[in-house]
Amino acid sequence: MAKEDLPLLDLLHNTSPESDAAFDWFGFADPAAKHRRWAENGLLTADSGTLMVVVSPDRAVGSVGWRSMPFGPLNRGWNIGIGLLPEARGQGIGTRAQALLTRYLFAHTQVNRVDAHTDVANVAEQRALEKAGFTREGVMRGAQFRNGSYHDMVLYSVLRSEVAFS
């Protein structure tokens, strides 16, 4: 991730109520927050990170991110998320990016679990997660406040033993 990627992150994460990205509008946010975090740590810490989704050396089409999730006092896992430009959706790019990120996290950290949440109506992301090797675990009722109301989320996960490293 380079400083030149920040405008794409702004575009992906500072949408507006008029955005055609139905699952991306969470309200106005501090537009400089990612810039400050990038200046502080390059958007990579021991507990979270952001990387660009790149389809060619000069073409980034989105970002993937992860954050630490506690599972009791001794264990933790990762929760991942993705944002893609509209023109990059529906081509398998998100599936591949999430699968690669998951393999990276298992290869370079000691967690046993990576999970992802998506809106129950976001069928495209549910398919992408399943193609990336994730298993649907269930529905988290009223888990996400977005656009004036609470929405149910689907929980997906993949375990270390389910990922091939060859």
Protein Blocks (a to p, Z undefined) as FASTA:
>chain_A
ZZklmmmmmmmmmccfklcblklcgbjadfklmmmmmmmnoopafkbccddddfbfklcf
bdcddddddebjkbccddddddddfklgonlmmmmmmmmmmmmmmmmmcbfbdcddddfk
lmmlmmmmmmnopacfbdcehkbggehiacddddddddfklpccZZ
